[in-house]
């Protein structure tokens, strides 16, 4: 179980490094915060920590392919996203 948690954390750190290389800083920060919160929440048992780390790794993979940006939370609209050739 400990080896499984170690592998999940290793993959998670690789994904965070990949996000930073892709200039996805907000997603990387969210991922680090999620890892920190998961570590605090499941600190009591090894199996709980392993489950939390695997869940966090899946969240990290999701954020790698669907990055979040600050504009998603501010409500500001990007002109390039909303322009259509049919308007």
Z-matrix of the N, CA and C atoms (Angstrom, degrees):
N
C 1 1.441
C 2 1.530 1 110.62
N 3 1.328 2 115.40 1 -38.23
C 4 1.463 3 118.80 2 179.71
C 5 1.529 4 110.48 3 -67.71
N 6 1.334 5 116.65 4 -38.26
C 7 1.465 6 119.99 5 178.25
C 8 1.522 7 110.89 6 -64.89
N 9 1.329 8 117.06 7 -37.51
C 10 1.457 9 121.30 8 177.99
C 11 1.524 10 110.56 9 -63.87
N 12 1.330 11 116.69 10 -42.59
C 13 1.469 12 120.20 11 177.39
C 14 1.523 13 110.53 12 -64.74
N 15 1.326 14 117.24 13 -39.43
C 16 1.456 15 120.51 14 178.32
C 17 1.514 16 112.83 15 -63.67
N 18 1.327 17 116.25 16 -40.77
C 19 1.464 18 120.19 17 177.95
C 20 1.525 19 110.41 18 -65.52
N 21 1.336 20 116.89 19 -41.66
C 22 1.466 21 120.66 20 179.36
C 23 1.525 22 111.25 21 -63.40
N 24 1.318 23 117.61 22 -41.31
C 25 1.465 24 120.49 23 178.88
C 26 1.524 25 110.28 24 -67.36
N 27 1.336 26 117.80 25 -40.36
C 28 1.462 27 121.43 26 177.94
C 29 1.527 28 110.80 27 -59.81
N 30 1.327 29 117.17 28 -47.66
C 31 1.465 30 120.99 29 178.52
C 32 1.524 31 110.30 30 -63.10
N 33 1.334 32 116.54 31 -38.81
C 34 1.458 33 120.14 32 179.52
C 35 1.528 34 111.18 33 -63.05
N 36 1.329 35 117.61 34 -42.64
C 37 1.458 36 119.97 35 178.17
C 38 1.529 37 111.53 36 -66.32
N 39 1.324 38 117.31 37 -36.70
C 40 1.463 39 119.68 38 175.32
C 41 1.532 40 111.14 39 -62.66
N 42 1.320 41 116.31 40 -39.39
C 43 1.462 42 119.94 41 178.38
C 44 1.526 43 111.39 42 -67.46
N 45 1.327 44 117.31 43 -37.58
C 46 1.464 45 120.34 44 177.93
C 47 1.528 46 110.00 45 -65.02
N 48 1.325 47 117.16 46 -42.53
C 49 1.467 48 120.19 47 177.49
C 50 1.526 49 110.52 48 -62.27
N 51 1.325 50 116.96 49 -40.22
C 52 1.457 51 121.07 50 178.13
C 53 1.523 52 111.03 51 -63.19
N 54 1.320 53 117.65 52 -39.13
C 55 1.469 54 120.97 53 178.29
C 56 1.518 55 111.13 54 -64.75
N 57 1.310 56 116.86 55 -40.18
C 58 1.466 57 119.89 56 179.11
C 59 1.529 58 109.79 57 -66.39
N 60 1.319 59 118.20 58 -38.39
C 61 1.468 60 120.77 59 177.09
C 62 1.523 61 111.95 60 -65.79
N 63 1.346 62 116.74 61 -28.95
C 64 1.469 63 121.30 62 179.34
C 65 1.535 64 112.07 63 -90.07
N 66 1.305 65 117.84 64 8.94
C 67 1.470 66 124.46 65 179.49
C 68 1.525 67 112.32 66 64.11
N 69 1.312 68 118.14 67 31.05
C 70 1.460 69 122.77 68 177.46
C 71 1.530 70 108.40 69 -100.33
N 72 1.326 71 115.36 70 65.24
C 73 1.461 72 120.20 71 -173.61
C 74 1.524 73 112.85 72 -65.43
N 75 1.319 74 117.35 73 -40.01
C 76 1.467 75 120.20 74 -178.17
C 77 1.525 76 110.81 75 -65.01
N 78 1.330 77 117.23 76 -40.86
C 79 1.465 78 120.36 77 177.04
C 80 1.527 79 111.03 78 -65.80
N 81 1.325 80 116.95 79 -37.26
C 82 1.465 81 120.12 80 178.28
C 83 1.529 82 110.82 81 -65.54
N 84 1.331 83 116.95 82 -41.05
C 85 1.466 84 120.42 83 178.22
C 86 1.518 85 110.71 84 -64.95
N 87 1.330 86 117.22 85 -42.89
C 88 1.468 87 120.54 86 177.23
C 89 1.529 88 110.98 87 -61.02
N 90 1.304 89 116.09 88 -39.11
C 91 1.462 90 120.52 89 -179.71
C 92 1.522 91 111.46 90 -67.36
N 93 1.324 92 117.18 91 -41.99
C 94 1.464 93 120.49 92 178.01
C 95 1.519 94 110.56 93 -64.91
N 96 1.329 95 117.31 94 -41.40
C 97 1.473 96 120.37 95 177.42
C 98 1.525 97 111.37 96 -63.80
N 99 1.323 98 116.71 97 -40.54
C 100 1.467 99 119.97 98 178.66
C 101 1.522 100 110.97 99 -65.08
N 102 1.334 101 117.45 100 -38.70
C 103 1.464 102 120.90 101 177.43
C 104 1.523 103 110.45 102 -65.13
N 105 1.304 104 116.91 103 -41.50
C 106 1.470 105 121.34 104 179.37
C 107 1.528 106 111.13 105 -64.40
N 108 1.337 107 116.82 106 -45.30
C 109 1.468 108 120.89 107 179.88
C 110 1.527 109 110.38 108 -65.54
N 111 1.333 110 117.05 109 -40.68
C 112 1.461 111 120.71 110 178.09
C 113 1.524 112 111.12 111 -62.30
N 114 1.324 113 116.76 112 -40.19
C 115 1.460 114 120.54 113 178.87
C 116 1.518 115 111.05 114 -63.10
N 117 1.322 116 117.39 115 -41.09
C 118 1.469 117 120.63 116 179.88
C 119 1.523 118 111.10 117 -70.13
N 120 1.337 119 117.01 118 -42.19
C 121 1.456 120 120.09 119 -176.13
C 122 1.525 121 113.02 120 -66.97
N 123 1.329 122 117.38 121 -39.38
C 124 1.460 123 120.94 122 -174.15
C 125 1.523 124 112.60 123 -107.84
N 126 1.315 125 117.69 124 29.46
C 127 1.463 126 121.35 125 -176.37
C 128 1.530 127 112.67 126 -72.96
N 129 1.320 128 119.22 127 -12.33
C 130 1.460 129 121.62 128 -174.71
C 131 1.509 130 115.15 129 -75.55
N 132 1.325 131 118.03 130 -36.35
C 133 1.464 132 120.25 131 -175.93
C 134 1.521 133 110.42 132 -131.78
N 135 1.334 134 115.17 133 152.79
C 136 1.462 135 119.58 134 178.06
C 137 1.523 136 111.62 135 -68.99
N 138 1.320 137 116.92 136 -40.08
C 139 1.460 138 118.94 137 -179.56
C 140 1.525 139 111.47 138 -67.67
N 141 1.329 140 116.51 139 -35.81
C 142 1.459 141 120.04 140 176.24
C 143 1.518 142 111.66 141 -65.67
N 144 1.336 143 115.49 142 -41.99
C 145 1.462 144 118.91 143 178.48
C 146 1.524 145 110.95 144 -65.76
N 147 1.323 146 117.80 145 -39.83
C 148 1.466 147 120.51 146 178.79
C 149 1.520 148 110.79 147 -63.18
N 150 1.328 149 117.03 148 -43.46
C 151 1.471 150 120.55 149 177.98
C 152 1.524 151 110.53 150 -63.90
N 153 1.324 152 117.32 151 -41.07
C 154 1.461 153 120.93 152 178.57
C 155 1.516 154 112.17 153 -64.97
N 156 1.333 155 117.26 154 -40.79
C 157 1.457 156 120.66 155 -179.97
C 158 1.521 157 111.71 156 -68.40
N 159 1.326 158 117.06 157 -36.97
C 160 1.467 159 119.73 158 177.46
C 161 1.530 160 109.95 159 -67.58
N 162 1.324 161 116.39 160 -41.94
C 163 1.471 162 119.50 161 175.73
C 164 1.518 163 111.94 162 -61.93
N 165 1.311 164 116.43 163 -39.67
C 166 1.453 165 119.91 164 178.61
C 167 1.526 166 111.08 165 -68.42
N 168 1.320 167 117.65 166 -35.10
C 169 1.457 168 120.77 167 176.98
C 170 1.536 169 110.41 168 -63.79
N 171 1.325 170 116.96 169 -40.93
C 172 1.465 171 120.15 170 177.62
C 173 1.529 172 111.00 171 -65.58
N 174 1.336 173 116.83 172 -37.92
C 175 1.464 174 121.27 173 175.49
C 176 1.529 175 110.15 174 -63.28
N 177 1.310 176 116.93 175 -39.38
C 178 1.456 177 121.64 176 179.20
C 179 1.527 178 111.19 177 -65.34
N 180 1.329 179 116.71 178 -40.73
C 181 1.462 180 120.42 179 177.20
C 182 1.525 181 110.25 180 -64.00
N 183 1.325 182 117.16 181 -40.84
C 184 1.463 183 120.75 182 177.61
C 185 1.519 184 110.74 183 -61.06
N 186 1.338 185 117.15 184 -45.31
C 187 1.461 186 119.95 185 -179.77
C 188 1.522 187 112.55 186 -67.69
N 189 1.328 188 117.77 187 -26.38
C 190 1.463 189 120.02 188 177.95
C 191 1.525 190 110.38 189 -65.84
N 192 1.326 191 116.86 190 -40.45
C 193 1.462 192 120.33 191 -178.03
C 194 1.527 193 113.29 192 -89.85
N 195 1.328 194 118.11 193 -21.56
C 196 1.460 195 123.21 194 177.63
C 197 1.529 196 108.80 195 -128.94
N 198 1.329 197 117.42 196 74.05
C 199 1.465 198 119.12 197 -173.50
C 200 1.522 199 111.78 198 -67.31
N 201 1.321 200 114.67 199 148.98
C 202 1.457 201 121.13 200 175.84
C 203 1.520 202 108.18 201 -102.16
N 204 1.302 203 115.56 202 141.99
C 205 1.450 204 121.53 203 178.28
C 206 1.521 205 108.76 204 -122.29
N 207 1.311 206 116.55 205 161.52
C 208 1.462 207 121.05 206 -178.40
C 209 1.519 208 110.20 207 -63.43
N 210 1.333 209 117.95 208 -32.04
C 211 1.464 210 120.79 209 178.94
C 212 1.525 211 112.26 210 -61.51
N 213 1.334 212 117.77 211 -24.57
C 214 1.461 213 120.90 212 178.48
C 215 1.522 214 111.38 213 -65.62
N 216 1.330 215 117.10 214 -25.99
C 217 1.458 216 120.91 215 -177.37
C 218 1.523 217 113.35 216 -100.15
N 219 1.332 218 118.23 217 -22.05
C 220 1.454 219 120.08 218 -176.86
C 221 1.517 220 112.54 219 -83.79
N 222 1.313 221 117.37 220 -18.17
C 223 1.452 222 120.43 221 179.42
C 224 1.514 223 113.07 222 85.18
N 225 1.331 224 117.13 223 0.59
C 226 1.452 225 119.72 224 177.81
C 227 1.521 226 108.60 225 -74.38
N 228 1.324 227 114.76 226 139.54
C 229 1.453 228 118.86 227 -177.90
C 230 1.516 229 109.69 228 -100.09
N 231 1.296 230 115.33 229 137.55
C 232 1.459 231 121.04 230 177.53
C 233 1.523 232 107.83 231 -86.69
N 234 1.317 233 116.18 232 131.87
C 235 1.457 234 119.95 233 -177.45
C 236 1.519 235 112.24 234 -64.87
N 237 1.326 236 117.60 235 -32.95
C 238 1.455 237 119.74 236 -179.05
C 239 1.525 238 112.22 237 -70.00
N 240 1.328 239 116.82 238 -30.04
C 241 1.475 240 119.81 239 -179.27
C 242 1.515 241 111.82 240 -72.60
N 243 1.322 242 116.51 241 -34.00
C 244 1.457 243 120.30 242 -171.10
C 245 1.520 244 113.46 243 -97.22
N 246 1.304 245 118.08 244 -7.67
C 247 1.465 246 119.89 245 178.77
C 248 1.520 247 109.01 246 -79.29
N 249 1.287 248 114.62 247 131.28
C 250 1.442 249 120.68 248 177.78
C 251 1.506 250 108.74 249 -124.99
N 252 1.314 251 118.05 250 150.79
C 253 1.440 252 119.68 251 179.29
C 254 1.518 253 111.85 252 -73.16
N 255 1.332 254 116.55 253 -11.93
C 256 1.460 255 120.28 254 -178.26
C 257 1.520 256 112.37 255 -95.07
N 258 1.340 257 118.77 256 -4.73
C 259 1.476 258 121.03 257 -179.84
C 260 1.498 259 111.76 258 -80.01
